[in-house]
């Protein structure tokens, strides 16, 4: 019987979908509506956002949500292209999309850890 690593990628796909569905709306509401319309000037609101992102649980949550969303997108795009008929190079598709998700994850960790 041939071993497959497809279950691993499907688990990252589903975790990314759940994380995006649960946390992205809250992040959009907070950063798009609550903070811009909060009391005070722009510098105060910017400092409040920096303090919020400076808290380690928020950083971990942002890293998880963003990186799992990358894997969700990579898996979805890979299977979308396979559904469109690009089935001759499944390994190439997997390498390109999952390498992109890994690169995005590393970039996310670097950027958020430097904030």
C-alpha positions in Angstrom: 0.0 0.0 0.0 1.4 3.4 -1.0 1.8 5.9 1.8 0.4 9.4 1.3 1.0 12.6 3.1 -2.3 14.0 1.8 -3.9 13.8 5.3 -1.3 16.2 6.7 -2.1 18.8 4.0 -5.8 18.4 4.5 -5.4 18.9 8.2 -3.5 22.2 7.6 -6.2 23.1 5.1 -9.0 22.6 7.6 -7.2 24.3 10.4 -6.5 27.3 8.2 -10.2 27.5 7.2 -11.3 27.3 10.8 -8.8 29.9 12.0 -9.7 32.2 9.2 -13.4 31.8 9.9 -13.1 32.4 13.6 -10.4 35.0 14.0 -10.1 37.0 10.8 -13.5 38.7 11.2 -12.6 39.8 14.7 -9.2 41.1 13.5 -10.8 43.0 10.7 -13.4 44.6 13.0 -10.8 45.6 15.5 -8.2 47.0 13.1 -10.7 48.3 10.5 -13.5 49.8 12.6 -12.8 49.9 16.3 -9.3 51.4 16.4 -9.8 54.0 13.6 -12.9 55.4 15.2 -11.6 55.2 18.8 -11.2 58.3 20.9 -7.9 60.2 20.7 -5.6 61.3 17.9 -3.8 59.1 15.4 -0.6 58.8 17.5 -2.6 57.5 20.5 -4.4 54.9 18.4 -1.2 53.8 16.8 0.4 53.4 20.2 -2.6 51.4 21.4 -2.2 49.0 18.4 1.5 48.6 19.1 0.8 47.8 22.7 -1.8 45.2 21.6 0.5 43.6 19.1 3.3 43.7 21.7 1.5 41.3 23.9 2.8 37.8 23.2 -0.6 35.9 23.1 -1.7 38.3 20.4 1.5 37.8 18.4 1.1 34.0 18.6 -2.5 34.3 17.5 -1.6 36.5 14.6 1.2 34.1 13.5 -1.1 31.1 13.7 -4.0 32.7 11.8 -1.8 34.1 9.1 0.3 31.0 8.6 -2.6 28.6 8.6 -4.4 30.9 6.1 -1.4 30.5 3.8 -1.6 26.7 4.0 -5.4 26.9 3.5 -4.9 29.0 0.3 -2.1 26.8 -1.0 -4.1 23.6 -0.7 -7.2 25.2 -2.2 -5.2 26.6 -5.2 -3.4 23.3 -5.7 -6.7 21.4 -5.9 -8.3 24.1 -8.0 -5.6 23.8 -10.6 -5.9 20.0 -10.5 -9.7 20.4 -11.0 -9.0 22.6 -14.1 -7.0 19.7 -15.6 -3.4 20.4 -14.5 -2.9 16.8 -13.4 0.3 16.0 -15.3 2.6 17.5 -12.6 1.0 17.1 -9.2 4.4 17.0 -7.4 5.4 20.3 -9.0 2.1 21.9 -7.9 2.5 20.6 -4.4 6.1 21.9 -4.2 5.3 25.3 -5.6 2.2 26.0 -3.5 3.4 24.5 -0.2 6.8 26.1 -0.5 5.0 29.4 -1.0 3.0 28.7 2.2 6.1 27.8 4.1 7.9 30.9 2.8 4.9 33.1 3.8 4.9 31.5 7.2 8.6 32.2 7.8 8.1 35.8 6.6 5.2 36.2 8.9 7.1 34.9 11.9 10.1 37.2 11.1 7.9 40.3 10.6 5.7 39.8 13.6 8.6 38.9 15.9 10.3 42.2 15.0 7.3 44.4 15.8 
